[in-house]
Amino acid sequence: MQALAELNPQQRQAATHEGSAGPLLVIAGAGSGKTLTLASRLAWLVQQGADPQRVLLLTFSRRAAAEMARRAGRLLHQTLGLPSNTAPPVLPWCGTFHSVGARLLREEATHVGLNPNFTVLDRADTQDLMGLTRQQLGLGESGRRFPMAPTCLAIYSRCVNTRQTLPEVLAHSYPWCETHEHGLARLFAAFVEAKLQQQSLDFDDLLLAWWHLMNTPACASRLVGRFDHVLVDEVQDINRLQADILHALRPQGQGLTAVGDDAQSIYAFRGADVQHILAFPQRFTPPATVVALEQNYRSTPQILQASNAVLALAAEGFSKRLWSDRAAGLQPQLQTVVDDAAQAHGVADTVLAQRETGLLLRRQAVLFRTSSHSATLELELVRRGVPFVKFGGLKFMKASHIKDVLAVLRWADNPQAEMAAQRSARLVPGIGPAALRKLLAHGPDLASYQAPAPARESWAALCTLMQQLRSPATRWPDDLKQVLQWYQPHLERLHDDARVRSADLQQLLHMAGAHRNRQRFVTELTLDPPQASSDEAGPPMRDEDYLVLSTIHSAKGQEWNAVHILNVVDGCMPADMATGRAAEIEEERRLLYVAMTRARDALTLWTPQRFYVTQQRALGGQHLYALRSRFIPDTLLPHFDVQCSAGEGCDKHGPDPAPAATTLMDLQAAMRGTFGTR
């Protein structure tokens, strides 16, 4: 096969693995040509006589499946010497887990009590049905706060995909909902019954029903027998349900190929578990053959050496060391700066300087752990007129929870601000359109307004907050902290990802410390709105170029010539909310590794030394120190060009160690109230 000549020895070994030799696991390191290798294997199997109709390829996106089929078809076209006007063999069973599951279920529907014409509910329809079922059971009328439909659906989905029990999911991911276990169990049972009565399945049900087929002997026999080869891409991202389906399709492993990289397993929040790829070889007897692709075609040797060093400190994983035959380049930079404002200035300066050397903005990227980490940089880029697009997470100031908090502040400053009043009042459960109209007609005396009976307790809390905010004794930014404390239960009630959004609110609190008072803070954000900085720059005909801002999760699979990683400090990377278990810490390490391996030629890790928090006087004044991420200990510093613009006390080893009581993680704990009152 002529196409095999283009592969390196490890890629060729993976592409030509004999199915009769047992299952194959390909550990495809970052930038190692995974797609080419898998497409070559598909083409090689067909050339060896495999029936394209009996080859199943499972991916995590339709685009990935289409790209794989296109590449395999092109290779087959070359290898078989087909005329240019002749189409290559069709591979009809290339698709996502969910799309393949839907097709198989329609064929087998009658065997499991389904109508072949069952409806697949989209996310919005599924949420509406969950909400309707919740209402019919009267779960919101018990006098106690019960999770809203989006949160209920998220809990249900996690139970299905991880195959964990409801108590396990609540304890680990939704502890504030644990007291509602009995009600949620009733809700989920009724929700399932409603879907069955309507002959409807949601996305999660497609996998669950497929798994049910694999546990029905007659159906399982037909499904196992219809495919000679099963190939799965990005196996490190599969959840428990997908892993069980995969192994049920190939119980002995014959004809099974799995491709992935344990070092890039970063989607635990979606139910993925790195243990599925780590345990893959031992699930078969004899164990699966493991082939590691270690030659990297993307990054310079210096970037790979630093990335390898970070990953080498991981507690577990397949042994591999990426290497490149590219010419030597510059060492990655580890840049320490005074604070996040200096970080924003430094990134903007560097990006513009590289642009002047001929490196387009869109060939540069700024990556971060959480969407809110780029807020200060976004403001700086807008000030300098640097266009950009942002991928991943919520657009900071356009996010509903940020707008909610700002609306409360605006209403406190201006009782006649009707738009702010409406948004603030709507946060109170029980305040509907009719009550809003009466409120707006009532006037500024909130205490005398008679709220509807279901809303009176929550309305009283909002009135108390407004009274405090409008008092001359209020102090900035302590009043913002009061708003966040009042808003927290509403955040948890309205959003299933409340923990993630809480980080945005803490970032808002951090930004507030740089403004003199509440009015200045709200006004400046209004005149120079960050939501404009988060908007996409537009197509090329509207703007000549744009910088890429992205969360690390959204950057996976991408590459840029120059990459900047923000806030490489403890409390941000690893995130403070991910330090409870060893498994969470290890996923955070992999996140940093994924970010570093996106860079081709230039890589800069930024470590802000100080975070300003004027409201926390009890912790020692105007600022607190952040420690360099634990993932880059002193032993790894020789892999970096260590730079520091933080002033005195900063040498080649980075900033002086901060006192234990003034680290960023202590700051974040203090913000959450764990240090008591001031």
C-alpha positions, -999 to +999 in steps of 0.1 A: +000+000+000+017+032-013+002+054+014+020+034+042+053+046+029+044+081+043+040+067+079+067+064+105+074+029+119+050+032+149+022+046+127+027+018+102+027-008+130-007+005+142-021+008+107-013-028+097-021-045+130-037-079+122-072-081+136-066-118+144-038-108+167-063-093+192-074-058+202-051-028+195-047+003+217-029+032+200-016+058+224-015+088+201+006+116+217-002+153+210+006+162+174+016+126+165-005+122+134-034+103+150-060+111+122-036+100+094-028+068+113-065+059+119-075+068+084-046+046+071-058+017+092-093+020+078-080+021+043-056-009+050-084-030+064-106-024+033-076-032+010-071-064+030-106-075+021-127-060+049-163-052+038-168-015+042-204-022+052-191-042+082-166-016+096-178+006+124-160+038+133-171+057+165-161+093+171-172+122+193-183+146+165-198+143+131-171+164+117-144+140+129-163+110+114-167+128+081-130+138+080-119+102+089-141+087+061-128+114+036-092+106+044-097+069+043-115+072+010-087+093-005-061+067+006-082+039-009-086+059-041-048+062-044-040+026-034-066+009-055-057+030-086-093+040-092-101+065-120-104+101-108-141+101-116-148+069-096-160+072-060-140+052-034-158+025-013-184+040+010-180+036+048-216+039+060-210+032+097-189+061+105-205+083+131-208+095+167-219+071+195-253+088+196-259+088+158-249+051+155-270+042+185-300+059+170-296+039+137-292+006+155-322+013+178-345+020+148-335-014+134-340-032+167-367-011+182-395-037+181-374-061+201-372-037+230-407-023+230-401+008+210-418+021+179-392+024+150-404+059+145-396+070+180-388+107+184-353+119+195-357+149+218-333+178+216-319+194+247-345+221+249-374+196+245-359+173+271-356+202+296-391+213+289-404+177+296-384+175+328-399+209+339-434+197+331-430+165+350-415+184+379-446+207+379-470+178+377-455+162+407-457+194+426-421+192+437-417+230+436-447+235+459-433+219+491-422+251+507-386+242+503-362+250+475-362+222+449-337+220+420-349+236+388-354+216+356-319+223+341-302+211+373-325+180+375-317+172+339-279+175+346-282+152+375-302+126+355-277+128+327-247+122+349-264+092+365-271+077+331-237+083+316-215+074+345-238+046+357-234+059+392-263+058+416-283+089+424-268+091+460-233+088+445-239+116+419-254+139+445-226+134+470-199+140+445-213+166+421-244+181+436-241+181+474-266+209+478-292+187+463-286+157+486-317+165+508-339+161+477-328+126+469-363+111+474-380+138+453-354+135+425-359+097+424-397+102+420-391+128+393-367+107+373-391+077+374-420+098+362-397+115+336-387+081+321-423+070+321-434+102+303-408+096+276-418+060+271-455+069+269-446+094+242-422+070+224-394+096+228-357+093+237-333+120+247-296+119+238-287+100+270-314+075+263-299+066+230-268+052+247-289+037+275-312+019+251-282+007+231-267-008+262-300-024+269-298-040+235-264-054+243-279-071+274-307-087+254-291-119+241-308-121+207-302-084+200-266-086+212-259-116+189-271-097+159-252-065+167-220-082+175-222-103+143-229-074+120-195-058+124-161-073+117-141-043+128-148-016+154-126+014+156-131+041+183-114+075+183-106+097+214-111+067+236-098+087+266-130+107+265-155+079+268-178+076+298-187+045+317-218+038+295-199+042+263-170+020+276-195-008+285-211-006+250-178-008+233-166-038+252-200-055+247-196-051+210-163-068+211-162-090+242-130-108+231-115-078+215-112-093+180-112-066+154-112-038+180-090-007+176-090+021+201-071+053+196-065+080+223-041+096+247-045+093+285-024+125+288-053+144+271-081+131+292-096+164+304-134+159+303-143+144+336-170+171+340-188+154+311-186+120+328-154+108+311-129+088+332-093+083+323-094+049+339-112+035+309-082+040+286-057+030+314-075-003+320-083-010+284-054-035+277-062-056+308-099-060+299-089-087+274-072-120+275-045-119+263-041-081+269-045-057+240-014-047+220-003-011+228+014+010+202+026+045+213+029+073+187+057+095+201+070+114+171+055+149+173+050+168+140+039+201+156+062+215+183+099+224+187+121+200+208+123+226+235+085+229+239+082+191+240+109+187+266+091+211+289+058+194+282+072+159+288+087+171+321+054+184+334+037+151+324+065+129+339+054+140+374+019+124+369+010+096+393-001+072+365-003+069+327+012+051+297+049+056+293+057+078+264+080+107+256+072+130+227+101+140+204+105+159+172+131+161+144+123+198+139+152+223+143+159+235+178+139+265+189+136+289+218+129+276+253+094+282+266+092+313+287+080+313+324+071+350+329+063+363+364+046+396+366+032+418+394-005+411+389-031+403+363-031+438+350+006+435+342-001+401+327-027+416+304-002+444+294+025+418+288+004+395+267-009+424+246+027+438+241+040+404+231+011+396+207+015+430+189+053+426+187+050+392+171+024+406+147+049+432+136+074+404+128+048+389+104+030+364+126-007+369+121-029+374+151-049+343+142-018+322+144-014+332+181-036+321+210-042+329+246-054+299+267-068+298+302-083+274+327-116+292+331-135+317+309-134+344+335-096+344+336-094+364+304-116+393+316-088+418+324-070+408+291-102+414+271-105+449+285-069+456+276-073+442+240-104+464+235-085+495+247-057+488+222-081+480+193-069+443+190-098+422+175-102+387+188-126+357+190-132+338+222-140+302+224-153+282+253-171+291+285-195+320+288-188+355+274-180+372+307-202+403+308-229+388+286-233+358+309-267+359+326-253+356+361-230+386+356-258+407+342-280+397+371-255+410+397-249+442+377-287+448+375-290+447+413-261+472+416-278+495+390-311+493+407-295+501+440-280+533+426-311+543+406-345+532+419-361+545+387-340+522+365-369+500+353-348+475+332-326+469+362-356+466+385-373+441+362-342+419+360-336+420+397-372+413+407-374+384+383-348+367+403-373+363+431-393+331+427-430+339+425-426+373+408-443+369+374-453+394+347-484+407+366-464+412+398-437+430+379-462+454+364-476+462+398-441+467+412-431+491+385-463+511+391-459+511+428-429+534+431-396+533+449-409+523+484-402+486+481-410+477+517-447+487+513-451+467+481-473+436+487-455+407+469-475+376+459-477+351+487-452+326+472-427+353+468-430+372+501-400+356+520-376+359+491-389+394+483-382+405+519-346+393+515-342+415+484-358+445+501-333+441+530-304+439+506-316+471+488-319+489+521-283+479+529-270+489+495-287+523+496-275+531+531-248+559+534-228+535+556-222+510+528-185+505+518-172+494+485-166+467+475-181+451+506-215+459+492-208+438+461-199+410+484-233+414+501-250+411+466-230+379+458-240+364+492-277+372+485-274+359+449-257+326+456-289+306+463-305+320+432-274+310+412-277+275+424-314+274+417-312+288+382-280+271+369-269+235+369-232+247+365-234+270+395-199+260+407-183+271+374-203+304+374-193+311+409-157+315+397-169+342+373-185+361+402-153+359+422-135+374+392-161+402+392-153+408+429-116+408+421-121+434+394-142+456+417-111+462+439-095+483+412-124+509+412-130+536+438-167+531+443-198+513+431-209+540+407-175+542+390-174+505+387-208+501+370-204+532+349-170+523+335-181+488+327-211+503+309-191+529+289-164+503+279-185+471+279-166+439+282-193+421+263-181+438+232-146+425+238-160+389+241-179+391+208-164+375+178-144+398+156-164+389+126-155+372+092-122+382+075-140+407+052-149+427+082-116+425+101-082+417+087-071+395+115-080+384+150-064+370+181-077+337+195-088+335+231-099+300+243-104+279+273-080+249+274-109+225+270-120+242+238-084+244+225-080+206+225-071+194+190-060+228+178-026+243+173-010+278+169+025+291+162+026+311+195+006+303+227+002+322+259-012+304+290-026+327+317-026+324+355-003+294+359-006+297+396-021+275+424-057+283+427-061+288+390-041+259+376-050+237+394-083+254+401-091+256+437-123+236+432-103+207+418-080+201+447-103+178+467-092+145+452-060+131+437-078+123+405-089+159+401-054+172+406-041+148+379-067+160+355-056+196+361-020+185+354-032+171+321-050+204+313-017+222+316+000+196+294-027+199+267-023+237+267+015+235+264+013+211+235-009+234+214+022+256+206+043+251+175+072+276+179+067+299+209+052+292+244+048+316+273+034+306+308+023+337+328+024+337+366+009+369+382+025+374+416-002+394+433-039+396+434-055+428+448-083+423+473-089+455+493-119+441+511-099+414+529-080+436+553-079+408+579-055+389+556-029+416+554-036+447+534-038+455+497-027+423+480-021+386+485+006+365+468+000+337+444+024+307+442+036+293+410+016+262+400+027+231+418+029+215+383+061+234+377+083+228+407+119+242+409+133+210+394+116+218+361+128+254+359+158+245+337+133+236+309+121+273+309+135+307+301+126+322+335+118+359+333+104+383+359+091+418+358+077+418+393+105+439+408+125+431+439+126+396+453+124+381+419+154+361+405+159+333+380+140+310+403+109+331+403+093+352+431+102+347+467+079+321+483+048+337+498+038+332+534+015+303+536-014+324+549-013+347+518-016+324+489-043+328+462-060+296+475-062+312+509-077+343+493-103+323+475-112+303+507-115+336+525-139+350+498-161+320+504-164+328+541-143+300+555-122+325+575-151+339+594-163+375+595-140+405+593 
